[in-house]
Each structure stands twice: as C-alpha cells, then as structure tokens.
Amino acid sequence: MKLDILVFGAHPDDAELGAGGTIAKEVSLGKKVGIVDLTRGELGTRGFAEIRDTEAAKAAKILGVEVRENMEFADGFFVNDKKHQLELIKIIRKYRPEIVLCNAVDDRHIDHPKGSKLVSDACFLSGLVKIDTKLEGDENWQEAWRPKQVYHFIQWKNLKPDFVLDVSGFIDKKTEAIMAYSSQFYDPNSNEPETPISSKNFIDSVNYRARDLGRMVGVEHAEGFNVERFVAVDNLDSLI
C-alpha cells in the first residue's frame, strides 16, 4: 500500500497531539495516511502498554487512517543507530510516502528529539540504492524511496513554527482522538498518579495553542510545523 503521508511518533498519542488536526483534514481530502509508533509507551506513568495498544487503535479509527503500526522500540532507551535506522527504512520503503510527519526537533521528553532525528535520518538513508532491505517473509529486495518532505510537528515546547496548516473544523476530531487515550489524559475520576499531561490545563492548552496559531494567520485553528528544507508554493495566492 502506497501512502501519501506517513506520521511517526515516538509514543502512541504523539501523532494525535502534534498533528491530529492535520491528519483528520488530509484524510477528509482523500489522502491516504498512516501512523507508525516507535514504542508502545511502556514507561508511561499511567496505564500500561496493552492499554496504549487498544487506545492507539481506537484513535486511528477516529482519525480514519489507513494503517497503524508499532515498531516496539524500547521506550526511553531507543537510539539513533544503524539497527533502528534500517528498521525504519523498511517501513518507509514499504509505504513510500510523499510526506513524512514526525516528532518535534526539540522537546521536554528525550524520546521526542531522538525520534525526530532518527526518522529524519532514516528518510534520507531510505533513498540510497546501495542500502539493501527486505521485509520479513518477502524474498524481494525493496526499492529505494525518499519522501519529498519531512515536517516536524510541535509538542510540549512552544517552538516557533516555520509554517502552520489551517485545521479549522477539525479540532473536535483531534480532541476526540486524543481523548481515546483515556488512561493518559484528564479524567477527574481517575486514581492514577498525576503527570504533566494528565491535567485539564494540558488538554485545554492543545486547543488554545491551535486557536492562537490560527489567530496569527486569520483562521480558527492551526497546527505548526518545522521544516528541514525550503518549502515551495506554486504562486503567491497559495499563501493565506
């Protein structure tokens, strides 16, 4: 299956928090979108990996993505090395996305910038024809493939975006997908330990960040991204 957009997150819920509105909008436009989680989030304070698996599947259904996979890398301890890069190269060549979205380039959680750089490096290496890869159970060598663009969504830190995408009309879908992770986020009836993301303020901040970015460009809601290289437009009317 060839995808238009492949979204990578270090943990289940990263894709929803950073780019849930973008995913929902692109799916509504007929784009084929997939999500790949690098870890199962097994070190998370609340819940456990099996719950996160179920929540991730529910969120994927809400967003309408074509596929969701989990690399089962070690939460907190995966590294950007040849072994991990090759596994991601296989996934990139499997789905051949035009665009890749991935973690923030700088953030509070150490897995976010690690995942950001790992995915970025794998996207480059995936285009090199002298790197040979095969999918498990497939006798055929994969063809080289490099996405046209790699965009990094914004997470905990308020990074300055290089561009924003209008996601007006899709913030409710984003919020619904986020709240599919009921073990992780605000629940006044939960007896789990409090974490930086379990407060009502955190969930509210997802909305008011989108509203503030939207305000800056004259729309209702927007999501911000950082780029690795220049982004081109067809004409000045493409800018809003």
KOLDRENBA-296348 format. One record per residue: x, y negated, z negated of N, C-alpha, C in turn. Coordinates in steps of 0.05 Angstrom, whole numbers, padded with zeros to 5 digits, always signed. Layout:
REM KOLDRENBA-296348
XYZXYZXYZ
...
END
This chain:
REM KOLDRENBA-296348
+00017+00024+00000+00000+00000+00000+00018-00025+00000
+00014-00042+00020+00028-00067+00020+00012-00088+00005
+00025-00103-00012+00012-00124-00027+00021-00151-00017
+00003-00171-00020+00010-00198-00014+00026-00211-00037
+00018-00204-00062+00031-00216-00085+00035-00194-00106
+00059-00193-00118+00065-00174-00139+00073-00190-00164
+00060-00186-00186+00065-00201-00210+00078-00183-00231
+00101-00192-00240+00116-00177-00260+00114-00191-00287
+00111-00176-00308+00111-00187-00335+00127-00169-00353
+00143-00180-00371+00158-00164-00390+00141-00147-00408
+00117-00158-00414+00098-00144-00432+00070-00145-00420
+00054-00124-00425+00026-00127-00419+00015-00152-00432
+00001-00168-00418-00011-00194-00424+00005-00218-00415
+00031-00214-00408+00047-00236-00397+00035-00247-00371
+00027-00229-00353+00017-00237-00327-00009-00253-00331
-00026-00244-00349-00052-00257-00353-00047-00285-00365
-00030-00287-00386-00025-00312-00399-00012-00332-00380
+00008-00323-00365+00022-00342-00348+00010-00348-00321
-00005-00329-00310-00015-00332-00283-00042-00320-00278
-00058-00317-00300-00084-00304-00297-00103-00319-00278
-00103-00346-00280-00119-00362-00262-00111-00359-00233
-00085-00359-00229-00074-00356-00201-00081-00329-00190
-00078-00308-00206-00085-00281-00197-00114-00279-00189
-00131-00289-00207-00160-00288-00201-00167-00304-00176
-00155-00327-00172-00161-00343-00149-00151-00329-00123
-00127-00319-00123-00116-00306-00099-00132-00281-00092
-00141-00266-00112-00158-00243-00107-00184-00252-00094
-00196-00274-00103-00221-00284-00092-00217-00293-00063
-00193-00300-00056-00187-00308-00028-00180-00284-00010
-00182-00260-00021-00178-00237-00005-00149-00226-00006
-00132-00238-00023-00105-00228-00024-00103-00202-00040
-00085-00185-00032-00080-00160-00047-00059-00166-00068
-00066-00163-00093-00048-00170-00115-00044-00146-00133
-00020-00142-00142-00014-00120-00162+00002-00131-00185
+00001-00117-00207+00016-00124-00232+00034-00101-00240
+00059-00108-00247+00077-00089-00258+00087-00099-00285
+00082-00083-00306+00091-00090-00333+00118-00075-00337
+00138-00090-00347+00164-00077-00351+00164-00059-00375
+00150-00066-00397+00149-00050-00421+00120-00045-00429
+00116-00028-00449+00089-00023-00459+00083-00041-00483
+00101-00060-00490+00097-00077-00512+00096-00063-00539
+00112-00042-00540+00111-00024-00564+00122-00037-00589
+00137-00059-00587+00147-00072-00611+00129-00094-00621
+00106-00098-00608+00087-00118-00617+00078-00113-00645
+00075-00135-00661+00068-00132-00689+00040-00120-00693
+00021-00128-00675-00006-00119-00677-00012-00096-00657
-00027-00076-00665-00034-00055-00647-00010-00037-00642
-00012-00021-00621+00009-00003-00613+00007+00002-00583
+00027+00016-00572+00029+00019-00543+00004+00030-00529
-00007+00051-00541-00031+00064-00529-00054+00044-00526
-00058+00027-00547-00079+00007-00545-00073-00013-00523
-00047-00021-00521-00040-00040-00500-00044-00028-00472
-00040-00002-00469-00045+00011-00443-00075+00007-00436
-00092+00013-00455-00121+00010-00449-00129-00018-00444
-00118-00037-00459-00124-00065-00455-00114-00075-00428
-00091-00066-00420-00079-00075-00394-00097-00065-00371
-00107-00041-00373-00124-00030-00352-00150-00046-00351
-00161-00053-00374-00186-00070-00375-00181-00097-00363
-00159-00110-00370-00152-00136-00359-00149-00135-00328
-00136-00114-00319-00131-00111-00290-00158-00109-00275
-00177-00095-00287-00203-00092-00275-00218-00119-00274
-00215-00134-00295-00228-00161-00296-00217-00179-00274
-00190-00178-00270-00178-00195-00250-00181-00185-00222
-00187-00159-00219-00192-00148-00193-00167-00141-00177
-00145-00135-00191-00120-00128-00177-00122-00100-00165
-00106-00096-00145-00106-00070-00130-00093-00048-00147
-00072-00055-00162-00057-00034-00176-00043-00047-00200
-00039-00031-00220-00023-00039-00243-00005-00016-00251
+00021-00021-00253+00040+00000-00262+00055-00010-00286
+00067+00009-00300+00084+00003-00323+00111+00017-00320
+00133+00002-00321+00159+00013-00317+00169+00029-00342
+00156+00024-00365+00164+00037-00390+00193+00032-00398
+00203+00008-00391+00229+00000-00402+00226-00005-00432
+00248-00005-00446+00248-00008-00475+00242-00037-00483
+00219-00041-00497+00211-00067-00506+00233-00079-00524
+00242-00103-00518+00262-00116-00534+00291-00109-00527
+00295-00086-00514+00322-00076-00510+00329-00070-00481
+00310-00074-00462+00318-00070-00434+00339-00091-00427
+00355-00085-00407+00377-00103-00399+00376-00106-00368
+00390-00126-00359+00392-00131-00330+00417-00117-00320
+00414-00091-00314+00437-00076-00304+00429-00060-00279
+00448-00045-00268+00443-00030-00243+00419-00011-00246
+00418+00003-00268+00397+00023-00272+00369+00010-00271
+00365-00012-00285+00339-00025-00285+00333-00039-00259
+00354-00051-00247+00350-00064-00221+00341-00044-00200
+00353-00020-00199+00346+00000-00179+00317+00009-00182
+00308+00011-00207+00280+00019-00212+00261-00002-00201
+00268-00027-00205+00251-00049-00194+00253-00051-00164
+00276-00046-00153+00279-00046-00124+00260-00026-00111
+00258-00003-00124+00239+00018-00113+00211+00007-00113
+00203-00007-00134+00176-00017-00135+00171-00039-00115
+00191-00057-00112+00189-00079-00092+00187-00068-00064
+00203-00048-00058+00202-00035-00031+00177-00019-00027
+00166-00009-00049+00141+00007-00047+00118-00011-00039
+00116-00035-00051+00093-00052-00046+00098-00075-00026
+00123-00081-00021+00131-00100+00000+00116-00127-00002
+00116-00140-00026+00101-00165-00029+00114-00188-00014
+00098-00206-00006+00108-00231+00006+00117-00250-00016
+00103-00250-00038+00109-00268-00061+00110-00252-00086
+00129-00258-00103+00132-00246-00129+00129-00268-00150
+00112-00263-00171+00110-00280-00194+00122-00265-00218
+00137-00279-00235+00149-00265-00257+00153-00284-00281
+00164-00274-00302+00167-00288-00328+00181-00316-00326
+00177-00331-00347+00189-00357-00349+00220-00356-00350
+00233-00375-00338+00262-00376-00337+00274-00381-00365
+00259-00393-00383+00268-00398-00410+00244-00396-00428
+00247-00383-00451+00223-00380-00468+00231-00371-00496
+00212-00371-00514+00216-00363-00542+00223-00334-00544
+00209-00316-00531+00214-00287-00533+00237-00280-00514
+00257-00266-00525+00281-00259-00509+00275-00242-00485
+00254-00226-00485+00247-00210-00462+00238-00226-00438
+00228-00250-00443+00217-00266-00421+00239-00275-00401
+00259-00290-00411+00281-00297-00392+00296-00273-00382
+00299-00252-00399+00313-00228-00389+00297-00216-00366
+00271-00213-00370+00254-00202-00348+00254-00220-00324
+00254-00246-00328+00255-00265-00306+00279-00261-00288
+00303-00259-00301+00327-00255-00285+00329-00228-00273
+00320-00207-00288+00321-00180-00277+00304-00178-00252
+00280-00188-00253+00262-00187-00229+00274-00203-00206
+00284-00227-00212+00296-00244-00191+00319-00230-00178
+00337-00218-00193+00360-00204-00182+00351-00180-00166
+00331-00165-00175+00321-00142-00161+00309-00150-00134
+00295-00173-00134+00283-00183-00109+00305-00188-00088
+00327-00200-00096+00349-00205-00077+00361-00179-00068
+00368-00162-00087+00382-00136-00080+00364-00119-00063
+00338-00121-00066+00319-00104-00051+00322-00109-00021
+00332-00132-00013+00335-00139+00015+00361-00129+00027
+00379-00117+00011+00404-00107+00022+00402-00079+00033
+00408-00076+00058+00403-00050+00072+00422-00028+00062
+00444-00035+00050+00463-00014+00041+00457-00003+00013
+00435-00013+00001+00426-00001-00024+00404+00019-00017
+00410+00045-00022+00392+00066-00015+00374+00074-00039
+00348+00075-00034+00329+00083-00055+00308+00102-00043
+00298+00119-00061+00276+00137-00054+00256+00137-00078
+00231+00139-00071+00211+00142-00092+00211+00172-00101
+00206+00176-00126+00205+00204-00136+00185+00220-00121
+00193+00243-00111+00175+00261-00096+00173+00255-00067
+00188+00234-00057+00187+00227-00029+00214+00231-00017
+00215+00246+00005+00241+00252+00018+00252+00229+00035
+00235+00210+00041+00243+00188+00059+00257+00166+00044
+00278+00155+00056+00291+00131+00045+00273+00107+00049
+00273+00090+00029+00257+00065+00031+00271+00045+00049
+00255+00028+00063+00266+00007+00079+00271-00017+00061
+00292-00033+00067+00298-00057+00052+00275-00077+00055
+00271-00092+00033+00250-00112+00034+00256-00134+00014
+00254-00159+00022+00259-00181+00004+00235-00200+00005
+00222-00205-00018+00199-00224-00018+00208-00252-00008
+00189-00266+00004+00195-00292+00015+00200-00313-00007
+00186-00310-00029+00189-00329-00052+00187-00314-00078
+00201-00324-00098+00198-00315-00126+00191-00340-00142
+00168-00339-00155+00158-00361-00172+00157-00352-00201
+00165-00369-00219+00165-00363-00248+00143-00378-00262
+00125-00363-00275+00104-00377-00290+00115-00388-00316
+00099-00404-00329+00107-00417-00354+00093-00404-00377
+00107-00400-00400+00096-00385-00422+00095-00401-00448
+00110-00394-00468+00108-00408-00494+00118-00436-00492
+00142-00440-00481+00154-00466-00480+00140-00483-00458
+00139-00509-00463+00126-00527-00444+00147-00536-00423
+00155-00517-00406+00174-00524-00385+00161-00543-00364
+00177-00559-00352+00167-00577-00331+00164-00561-00305
+00140-00558-00294+00136-00542-00270+00147-00556-00245
+00156-00540-00226+00164-00551-00200+00140-00555-00182
+00119-00540-00187+00093-00544-00174+00071-00532-00191
+00047-00541-00186+00024-00530-00200+00003-00521-00179
-00012-00500-00187-00033-00489-00170-00060-00495-00182
-00078-00506-00167-00105-00512-00176-00120-00486-00181
-00127-00481-00206-00142-00457-00213-00170-00465-00224
-00180-00488-00216-00206-00496-00225-00227-00475-00217
-00244-00468-00236-00264-00448-00231-00256-00420-00238
-00230-00417-00246-00220-00390-00252-00210-00388-00281
-00213-00409-00297-00202-00408-00324-00218-00389-00342
-00244-00387-00337-00260-00368-00352-00252-00339-00347
-00246-00333-00322-00237-00306-00314-00210-00301-00327
-00193-00320-00327-00167-00318-00340-00170-00312-00370
-00187-00327-00383-00192-00324-00412-00203-00297-00418
-00222-00288-00401-00234-00261-00405-00212-00239-00403
-00194-00242-00384-00173-00222-00380-00154-00223-00404
-00148-00247-00414-00130-00249-00438-00143-00236-00462
-00169-00241-00466-00183-00231-00490-00188-00201-00488
-00183-00189-00464-00184-00160-00462-00164-00147-00481
-00143-00162-00488-00122-00153-00507-00132-00161-00535
-00153-00148-00543-00166-00155-00569-00148-00149-00593
-00129-00131-00590-00111-00126-00612-00090-00148-00616
-00086-00165-00596-00065-00184-00597-00073-00212-00604
-00097-00220-00596-00105-00248-00597-00126-00253-00619
-00135-00278-00620-00151-00287-00642-00176-00270-00647
-00178-00260-00671-00201-00245-00680-00205-00250-00710
-00225-00266-00717-00228-00273-00745-00234-00249-00763
-00242-00227-00751-00248-00203-00767-00225-00183-00768
-00203-00190-00756-00180-00171-00756-00165-00171-00782
-00156-00148-00790-00140-00145-00814-00110-00143-00808
-00103-00145-00782-00075-00143-00773-00059-00168-00783
-00033-00165-00785-00016-00188-00792-00019-00211-00772
-00017-00235-00782-00018-00259-00764+00009-00261-00749
+00007-00269-00724+00030-00273-00706+00028-00300-00693
+00049-00309-00679+00047-00335-00665+00025-00336-00644
+00017-00313-00633-00003-00313-00612-00031-00304-00621
-00034-00299-00647-00060-00289-00656-00078-00311-00667
-00069-00336-00667-00085-00358-00678-00104-00368-00657
-00125-00381-00667-00144-00394-00648-00130-00417-00634
-00112-00430-00647-00097-00452-00634-00082-00443-00609
-00071-00418-00611-00057-00408-00588-00075-00404-00564
-00098-00391-00569-00117-00387-00547-00127-00414-00536
-00133-00432-00554-00141-00459-00545-00120-00472-00528
-00094-00467-00535-00072-00480-00521-00070-00471-00492
-00078-00446-00487-00078-00436-00459-00096-00453-00442
-00120-00460-00454-00139-00476-00439-00130-00505-00437
-00120-00516-00459-00114-00545-00457-00088-00550-00441
-00070-00530-00440-00047-00533-00421-00057-00534-00393
-00075-00516-00386-00086-00515-00359-00101-00541-00352
-00116-00551-00372-00131-00576-00368-00111-00599-00365
-00090-00600-00380-00071-00622-00379-00056-00622-00352
-00047-00598-00343-00034-00596-00317-00053-00604-00295
-00079-00596-00298-00099-00604-00278-00103-00634-00278
-00104-00646-00302-00107-00675-00305-00085-00690-00290
-00060-00679-00291-00038-00692-00279-00040-00693-00248
-00055-00675-00237-00057-00674-00207-00086-00679-00198
-00104-00687-00216-00131-00694-00208-00150-00671-00204
-00145-00648-00217-00164-00626-00215-00171-00617-00244
-00189-00598-00246-00199-00590-00272-00178-00574-00287
-00167-00553-00275-00147-00536-00287-00125-00529-00267
-00101-00524-00278-00079-00517-00261-00060-00499-00277
-00044-00483-00262-00022-00468-00274+00004-00476-00261
+00025-00477-00277+00051-00487-00268+00071-00465-00262
+00089-00470-00243+00109-00451-00236+00136-00465-00230
+00157-00450-00235+00184-00459-00227+00193-00442-00203
+00209-00455-00186+00217-00442-00162+00248-00438-00161
+00256-00419-00144+00285-00414-00142+00297-00428-00117
+00280-00434-00098+00290-00449-00075+00267-00466-00065
+00273-00485-00047+00254-00504-00037+00229-00491-00027
+00206-00503-00032+00180-00494-00021+00172-00513+00001
+00165-00502+00024+00158-00519+00047+00128-00520+00051
+00118-00542+00062+00089-00544+00069+00087-00551+00098
+00064-00545+00110+00061-00550+00139+00059-00580+00145
+00046-00594+00128+00043-00623+00133+00036-00637+00106
+00036-00663+00106+00032-00678+00081+00004-00673+00070
-00015-00666+00087-00042-00661+00077-00044-00636+00061
-00023-00619+00061-00023-00595+00045-00019-00601+00016
-00009-00625+00010-00005-00634-00018-00031-00647-00028
-00039-00640-00052-00063-00652-00063-00056-00671-00086
END
